[in-house]
Amino acid sequence: MANIVLEKLVKSFGKQIAVQDLSLEIKDKEFIALLGPSGCGKTTTMNMVSGLLKPDSGKIYFDGKLMNPVPPGKRGVGFMFQNYAVFTFLNVYDNISFGLKIGNMSKEQIDKEVNEVARLLQIRHLLRMSASGLSINDMQRVALARSMITKPQIFLLDEPLSNLDAALRAVMRAELKKIQQELGQTTIYVTHDQVEAMSLADRIAVMNFAILQQYDTPHNIYNRPKNLFVANFIGSPTINFFEGTYKSGAFNLNDFQKGNIAVSSKYNGQIDDMLKQQEVVVGIRPEHVKLSDSKSGISELRVKIASYEPLGSKTVVYCHPDANPEIIVKSIMASGYKPKLGESKWLEIKEKDLYLFDKVSTDLVLRF
Ligand code: ATP
């Protein structure tokens, strides 16, 4: 059993605030991802949990026990970093058993544990090989095996897959998830890759500039992002944002000549109540923007095709409003879609797919 509570953690390096007032609760056996751009404070948070860094203020509890005074080696935490250390002068077996030999385990028990973790990570056939001859992928597995063999209740992974190429990353991602579920360790996984966070984590903590933006399930992070930053950080290609104003049941978008999106009257009161002023940002994800030859639905927005990328399973189309060639509107169309460059299209969007943000606070005010 290992639940983790972080309470108002603060850490600065000189004038640089690395983590500001971070409070998080991670349930026993939960897999959470710390997600955010470079320099937002992910690694600093991880290092405070492991005990390698002391917070300036705030508290860290494991299962209700205050961890601040407990040294790293006594916290029961296993970790693996981006630049994993595998001893190339040892063979795979000795690398994996390295952590156990420091303890007082019998030779038979060590053998059992090494074989068990090697089975989980599918590297039993490599056990007698020298680590110096391993591929990067296998080295990664050995490093993971070495961190896992001590069976820590809490597992901290800092960008563990970032050295792998895309295909291997996808394979390891699926394996990591399976292993974590099998072992039931409470896991914190640091990444700046939204796909990794979305596919692996039970909950994602999105950080920016040392501040936690949102802590929620992948589904809610995608569907109910707390603000413009979170909405923009999740999704590929990124969400479309259109600045505009709201008046009497319609959004008028600045970058379009005739830029109206009309919404059902049932939302009128709600929108008036929620907006402090009329300036808004309307968000719509590319997968919810379709290009049509005839006007339909709630929008009268018109665009010209600028370019497109046929990606096999889908086609990403880049357009711009007739009146403003500098603004890019992204649409995901079906596989094989072949528009003519410069051709005019209507944007077909549905009310239920709109996100409405307050332009000043940047907060989400309404999901239709
Ligand atoms: P990355 O993904 O690039 O590793 P991160 O989100 O993990 O970034 P941190 O490494 O936690 O971010 O850094 C947060 C901020 O604190 C950054 O501005 C960084 O430059 C600063 N910082 C981190 N460690 C130190 C240090 N030892 N000394 C000085 N500044 C530091």
Boltz pocket constraint, residues with backbone or C-beta under 6 A from the ligand:
constraints:
  - pocket:
      binder: B
      contacts: [[A, 13], [A, 16], [A, 17], [A, 18], [A, 36], [A, 37], [A, 38], [A, 39], [A, 40], [A, 41], [A, 42], [A, 43], [A, 44], [A, 45], [A, 192]]
      max_distance: 6.0
